[in-house]
Amino acid sequence: MSQVFHEIEKKIIASLRDNPKQSPESLEKSTQLSPDQIRRGIEWLKLKNLAIVTESKSSILSLGKNGVESFTKGLPERRLLDLLKTGPRKLSDLQKELGFVFGPSMGLARKNNWVEVSLDEISIKDPPSELLGEKTLKLIGNEKLSKDKIDDDDLSGLLKRPDFIIEDVIKTKEISLSDLAKSIKLSDSVGGIDVEANVPEVFVARTHPLKDTIDEIREIFVTLGFSEILGNMTQSSFWNFDALFTPQDHPARELQDTFYLDRINAKKIGTPEQIRKVSESHKKNWRYQWDINEARKMVLRTHTTCVTIKHLAENKPDEARIFSLGRVFRNEKVSYKHLVEFNQIEGIVVGKDASLRNLMGIQREFYKRIGITKIKFWPTFFPYTEPSLQTMVYNEKLGKWIELFGMGIFRPEVTKPLGITQPVLAWGGGIERIAMLKYDLGDVREFYNNNLGWLRSAIKCQ
Amino acid sequence: MPVIELSYSRLQKLIGKVTKKQISDSLPFLGLDIESEDKDLIRIEYSPNRPDYSTDYGIALGMQGLLGIKTGMVKLNVKKSHNYQISVNSSVTKIRPFVTGIIAKNGKVDDKTIKQLMTMQEDLHFGIGRKRKKSSIGIHDLDKISFPLVYTTTTRNHKFIPLNSEKETTISEILVNTDVGKDYGSILGQSSQVPIILDDNENTVSFPPIINAAVTTVTTKTKNLFVEVTGINKEDAEDMLAVVATILQSAGFILESIKITGAKNSSPKLEQRKITVSTSLINQILGLNLNSSKIISSLKKSRLDAISKGTNIICTIPAYRFDIFGPLDLVEEVALGYGIQNLEPILSPSQTIGKINPVSLKLKSLDQTMIGLGFLEALNSSLTSKRVLYDMTNRDSTKIISVLDSKSREHTILRDSILPGLLENLSKNIHESYPQKMFETGTVFATENPISEKINFSGISAHKDANFTEIKSIIQSALNIGFGIKVETKTATNSTFEDGYCASIVLNNIPIGIIGKIDSKIIENYKIRVPVVGFEISLSDSVLKN
């Protein structure tokens, strides 16, 4: 079998045949290749089992400040013994001459029985000719020396002392050829390319991952028999709140929850009959003075329900399955779990046979199609539906139940004033939450960061 | 949603024979979400439409019903008394016209009870009280008050010792110096007269809706309570009173009535109501086939009373359940009593044929074309900032559309163009490899009767060889292959684009967009190191036009 080699590989192999064990640096010199080319060539050859890379560590020793001092003046204990050579000396004299090294050197000398102390005189007793460490000091001197050239016992005495020895650990690589490489004929490798080598990454153009989830959900709704309606993101408070039985003094309508447009009011908000009947329903049930100017204030829709209710009020169908999908807004602090602008889907079923169990059934089917099978329903509260439920779905990764879509049947206080006579089932929720589960994202902001690193690498969900 | 902290052991005492697990399993089916648990303590979230769930007493009542320990309506037993009277002076009519109240005697008040009553009071103030504006409550130590009382007005120089204080203070000082004064003083407006409740010795009992007097403070030594509610309408004030009365009765107090007269005020009735609902409506809405007795037992589990009459159910609702407006609310009460977990979902085949909106279809088709041309889809917020939309790109901001009081500085302006967002995206990706090609379709806004919303389409290409020809080829091919539309370019100038490399995109002699090389100063602003070309067109005026 002939094998194809890159020019770099050939040069490295040739060089190693001349000189079997080399460092990368020496290969650079012998092949005239750049450090990067050598690095890559070695990697390739290693993957093909042609090169063997042995990494080794070695210690290089040199003397520290105190080591150098002892090298020139002698070890402190040597200096002590030298002073005693000429006969016993007074303790105070020795202290004066040796300075702060007197204490430690005296301790060492007494411990080893090199000196004898009587009254205030110190005399020499039985010192060895060469002290531990002196050999090493002499060997290293002012140079650098590999650790394996020094006697470990002799060195150990110095290593314990502060700033005597400086140890540098150096990693070295040695490259050699494997047996396989030794037998390969380089002349075999003419023509063709290395088809097994790694190639650069290319990036696919694609739709946005969140958009993929939106499209998937849209398709599921359509296959469940729902038709899509569109509506504006800017709405009058009338359709966003009043028509949905949210009283004008309700906390949800305050500036701190809802985005109001600065100095922009709607001129026409509904038919005179719609306005009259909605205001009557508010006055009767919530007992306050309904103000048409409040209803004219333009808001960024807080839900897509304003689109569906307007559609129902205009068309009054006896039977319908419709849905509305799009951006909604909340005046919130942006965080890993909250956005000011996100996508919501809402499905509506109108019909005399529409029931809460139906609604639960549609939901169960919807979740099944996005791959969620463990679900349960809990009662909850929404201002414009009664009864109201929320779906809890079990997330295996998080190991807990999390809240997803809400659902309910529109209150008669909502439908009657708008002339809608049949029961209306509504259900829906945020899409980003579902997309987060699908893409395993912990931070919802990632969907709108347009970070190419993520967009280019996120794996499409099936 | 409001959150309340409870203790399992206290709840067990209140409910009766029940295990900790039964409680935690049943809470969600009362509509109460468990937020967190720590040994005996449990924090739960409740819906603002059920203020009776703001105390463990109220939750215990609901739980007893759900578990079948005690079912049926909680009746209020109010002893008629002639010892307690409040007369109302007509001077309050224009400021805070209504007062109502009740006496609660022989109760035991411990620290935990006081804590529960305070949370209830705060939640009532915030919710149905609309931050005390509509109605507000004061709870007092009855034995510190000499009846009869008068609800009247006084000047802002009126002095008394307010709650949590030891010294006499004028009303004006209270409004300026205390937190409650600052928070709620605006309810009283600028009027020189403010509401006040005085006792028979002319001692101040309460300065509604701001603060009580210190002398009537409820402590663990208190045995008898006086509860007053003031407000701007009688029904709301009595609704609030009904919740407090029901909770106090459950906490072991014996209720006695107060006679209230003067200026259109009268004694509270706290009456139960009757609502009729047909069994067929219940079964239709729920998708069940329940008989009358099952419906009645379910309603009783929801702590209501009911009898059947023919095909109808006549339901009796206590005063504190003012969240019940009509028959459909009763359907929900049946569902809760029946148990949501017992409702089996059914899937009936659809009688309708689903359809994607034509606009969505066209946008999806455009997405596919752009991907084919090697462009990656970006998504940006439509609510963005002046910096991104105008400052960085040197665009005209005279027709800016802003929102009020945004909590985020990055989201204050509705976009009138998509391209600036894409430039911003490029600037955040300068460390990623080039070429970088992105597109986005989305809604843009303009001030027009009052706001017009159109769908725009923008694309951008950034790499060392990016040029006008490349981007013109892209827009022409995208529109031609995608929609059979042929556009031309006509020389133009635009502050975002470089002179001499900018054109307007024209369809049948009508400009629908702009194309060109992004001005080098803008590229510098964004610290982008390669040339950038881009375009933006109105789809509403071209592809999506009927």
Interface residues (C-beta under 8 A of the other chain):
Chain A: F203 A205 R206 T207 H208 L210 K211 D215 R218 E219 F221 V222 T223 L224 G225 F226 S227 E228 I229 L230 N232 M233 T234 D249 P251 L255 Q256 F259 Y260 L261 D262 I264 N265 A266 K267 N285 R287 Y288 M298 L300 E319 A320 R321 R327 F329 N331 E332 K333 V334 L339 V340 E341 G351 K352 D353 S355 L356 R357 N358 M360 G361 I362 Q363 R364 E365 K376 F377 W378 P379 T380 F381 P383 E386 P387 S388 L389 M392 E403 I409 R411 P412 E413 P423 F447 Y448 N449 N450 N451 L452 G453 L455 R456
Chain B: P28 F29 L30 G31 D33 S47 P48 N49 R50 F126 G127 R130 K133 K134 N233 E235 D236 Q284 I285 L286 G287 L288 F325 G326 P327 L328 D329 V331 E332 A335 L336 I340 Q341 L343 E344 P345 I346 L347 S348 S350 Q351 T352 I353 G354 K355 I356 N357 V359 S360 K364 D367 M370 I371 G372 L373 G374 F375 L376 E377 A378 L379 N380 S381 S382 L383 I401 S402 V403 L404 D405 S406 K407 S408 E410 H411 L414 N425 K428 N429 E432 S433 Q436 K437 M438 T443 F445 T447 N449 P450 I451 E453
